[in-house]
Amino acid sequence: MGLLLNVVYALAKPFSKTPKQGADSLLWLATSPEAASLKGQYLSDRRPVSSSKQAMDPKLAADLWALSDKLCAEAAARAA
């Protein structure tokens, strides 16, 4: 299994980002005056990108909210 993982990592490395590269857009968004006008958009490399149709589906959003609410309530009940 180790050899297979090494091959997978080697093939994926050119398409991967370092942690510093991955955090760049978030840090820019939090600190840059130019980013202040961006509201509710996805970013990649400091640029807004289109979201999928699923991400904009109000029914899926409502279902996700309801499921999240239910799971949080269950977790809170277990912790009490």
C-alpha positions as CSV (number, residue, x, y, z in Angstrom):
1,M,0.0,0.0,0.0
2,G,2.9,2.4,0.7
3,L,4.2,2.3,-2.9
4,L,0.7,3.0,-4.2
5,L,0.3,6.0,-1.9
6,N,3.7,7.3,-3.0
7,V,2.7,7.1,-6.6
8,V,-0.7,8.8,-6.0
9,Y,1.1,11.6,-4.0
10,A,3.7,12.0,-6.8
11,L,1.0,12.3,-9.4
12,A,-1.1,14.7,-7.4
13,K,1.7,17.0,-6.3
14,P,1.7,19.2,-9.4
15,F,-2.0,20.0,-8.9
16,S,-1.7,20.6,-5.1
17,K,-1.1,23.8,-3.2
18,T,1.0,24.3,-0.1
19,P,-0.8,25.4,3.0
20,K,0.6,28.9,2.5
21,Q,-0.8,29.0,-1.1
22,G,-4.1,27.6,0.1
23,A,-4.5,30.2,2.7
24,D,-3.6,33.1,0.4
25,S,-7.1,33.9,-0.8
26,L,-8.6,33.7,2.7
27,L,-5.9,36.0,4.2
28,W,-6.3,38.5,1.3
29,L,-10.1,38.4,1.7
30,A,-9.8,39.1,5.5
31,T,-7.2,41.9,5.1
32,S,-7.5,43.6,1.8
33,P,-9.6,46.8,1.2
34,E,-10.1,45.6,-2.4
35,A,-11.9,42.5,-1.1
36,A,-14.5,44.5,0.9
37,S,-16.9,44.7,-2.1
38,L,-17.0,40.9,-2.4
39,K,-20.1,39.5,-0.7
40,G,-21.1,35.8,-0.6
41,Q,-18.8,34.7,-3.5
42,Y,-16.5,31.8,-3.8
43,L,-12.9,32.7,-4.4
44,S,-10.0,30.9,-6.0
45,D,-6.6,32.6,-6.3
46,R,-8.1,35.9,-5.1
47,R,-10.8,35.9,-7.9
48,P,-14.5,35.2,-7.7
49,V,-15.5,31.9,-9.3
50,S,-18.9,30.6,-10.3
51,S,-20.5,28.2,-7.9
52,S,-22.3,25.0,-9.0
53,K,-26.0,24.8,-9.5
54,Q,-26.3,22.6,-6.5
55,A,-24.6,25.2,-4.3
56,M,-27.3,27.7,-5.4
57,D,-30.3,25.3,-5.0
58,P,-32.6,26.7,-2.3
59,K,-34.2,23.3,-1.6
60,L,-30.8,21.7,-1.0
61,A,-29.8,24.7,1.2
62,A,-33.0,24.3,3.3
63,D,-32.5,20.5,3.5
64,L,-28.9,21.0,4.6
65,W,-30.0,23.6,7.2
66,A,-32.6,21.2,8.6
67,L,-30.2,18.3,8.8
68,S,-27.5,20.4,10.4
69,D,-30.0,21.7,13.0
70,K,-31.2,18.2,13.8
71,L,-27.6,16.9,14.1
72,C,-26.6,19.8,16.3
73,A,-29.6,19.3,18.6
74,E,-28.8,15.6,18.9
75,A,-25.1,16.4,19.7
76,A,-26.2,18.9,22.3
77,A,-28.6,16.4,23.9
78,R,-25.9,13.8,24.1
79,A,-23.5,16.3,25.7
80,A,-26.0,17.4,28.3
